[in-house]
Amino acid sequence: MSLRFRLILSVALMLLISVTLGGGLAWLHAIRSVATEMDAALVVGEHTVQTVIPFIGSTPDVPVALHQLISTFDGDRHLRATLTDKDGEIVARSFLAVPPAPVPKWFARAVGRTTPSAKLALSGHLAGGSIVLETDPQNELTEVWTEFGDNIKILAVFVAFTFPMIYWTLGWALRPLDQVSRAFHDVGPSVSPAHIEVGGPPELVELARGFNTMVDRLALFEASNRRLHEQLSTIQEDERAELARDLHDEIGPHLFAMGVDAAAIQKMAEARGLIDIVAEVQLIREGVTHIQHHVRAILGRLRSGGLMEFGLQQALENLTAFWRSRHPQVAISVKTLCADQGYGESFDGVVYRIVQESLSNAMRHGKPRRVEITIDARSELEAIVEVSDDGGGLKWSGETLGFGLRGMAERVTALGGHLEIRDRAGAPGVTVTARLPLPEGSRTVAA
């Protein structure tokens, strides 16, 4: 649930509690108000009767005077007067004012629970008779109910205007949070987030300023890390080249000399008929040949397949030819949609190493029947390098990268790219995908 709706629900809950408490207080006030009106009406009625009775006794026509007294209460809102004879029979009764609107029974039961009355006995010539004064709360209840209804209408109008205003105000005040949320979502390994607009309430202004400061610092750290990765990649390439030179210039000649010496010894032993020595020397020659093959394979992995001499596409062809010669049963396809001349030594070197490491891992661990290599740089923003095989799938957990995969990830990070290694969807095998931002000023040309 969004923060806006949580705040609105909080306001609604507080309003409900306030209305409940206010309703309870209003109910108690209504009960006291009705009781007070009934008591006051009864007191006034008693005073009126007690004031008029002495004068009625001295009039020539007492019954008529009594009827006139009772009739003075006609139309009263709260009090009904009844004249009874000595036997309790009703002689005359006043009528109440008709309430303007009926009151719900539940409201009448909840509020108008007291109806006090009084009985005034007549003396002298009026002995035996009495005047009964009875209170009726219906008109007062109607007044209270009308007031209650007006309050409900006012509250409804208040809610109808207040909640949309709260919704709009919160939306306006919290709108910068949406921008901050999107900006935080954009903070990632392949995205350089931009500054967000500073505005809104003071608290959100400080938040926006803090985010912009964080972005600036992250940009500095990212630039520093990128330089370090580039330096590391350069050092690694230098180490590979130096190791390749040592293998070629130092180990290679020694192995060749060992092979020549072993061949000479073998000929001498054959000339003298030393069959046992011939057999042992033959084993030595086979071992030297085996080592030479391994050294050449290592040189093939250390060198970039003529990347500097012939360009990226030819280097990839040399790389795939190397693996086809050793695994003829595996179909390896290369599809390049990029500039023929490449994109520079650093960029092309990273692409080559990604394909080299992915292809090597597939051949060594996956035992695939088919490997597909695609390099798509038709976009002017980034190049997508993808190596997909139908082998046995991933054999590692995403938290424990090997040296080769870690080095590949470091190279991609050094260029500000993003690397993803996953099992193929709906099929066995692994897909390695690298998204690399193209160097500034380069233009893609489909090959």
Number of C-alpha atoms within 10 A of each C-alpha: 5 6 11 17 13 11 14 16 13 12 14 14 12 12 13 12 12 12 15 12 12 12 13 12 12 15 17 13 14 20 18 15 17 25 21 13 15 25 18 14 23 22 14 13 21 18 11 14 17 13 11 13 17 13 11 18 18 10 11 9 10 16 14 12 17 20 16 12 21 22 17 13 22 16 14 18 20 24 25 25 27 21 23 19 16 13 8 11 11 15 16 17 19 20 17 19 16 12 15 11 13 13 17 11 8 8 14 16 10 12 21 20 12 17 16 16 19 15 14 14 14 20 13 8 11 17 11 14 20 20 24 18 26 19 25 22 23 22 21 20 24 19 17 22 20 15 12 16 12 12 12 13 12 12 13 12 11 11 14 11 11 12 15 12 12 15 15 13 13 16 16 12 15 16 14 20 15 11 14 19 10 12 18 13 11 14 14 10 12 16 12 15 18 14 16 16 13 16 16 16 13 10 9 18 15 14 17 22 16 12 19 20 13 13 20 15 12 15 15 12 12 17 14 13 15 19 14 13 20 19 13 16 20 14 12 13 16 12 13 17 16 13 16 21 16 12 17 15 11 11 16 17 12 14 17 14 13 16 20 13 14 21 17 13 16 21 15 14 17 15 11 8 11 13 13 10 15 20 13 12 21 15 13 17 19 13 13 19 16 11 15 17 12 12 18 15 14 14 19 16 18 19 17 22 23 16 19 14 10 11 19 28 23 16 21 23 14 17 21 20 14 15 17 14 10 11 14 11 11 16 14 19 13 14 13 18 17 22 18 15 12 17 20 14 12 15 19 19 21 20 22 20 20 26 24 22 17 26 23 15 15 25 20 10 13 20 17 22 15 17 22 16 22 17 20 20 24 18 16 15 15 17 22 22 21 23 24 23 28 20 21 16 20 18 9 9 7 10 6 9 12 11 9 16 17 12 19 23 19 21 27 25 22 26 21 21 21 21 22 11 17 14 18 17 9 6 12 16 22 26 24 20 21 25 22 24 20 22 16 9 7 13 15 20 15 12 13
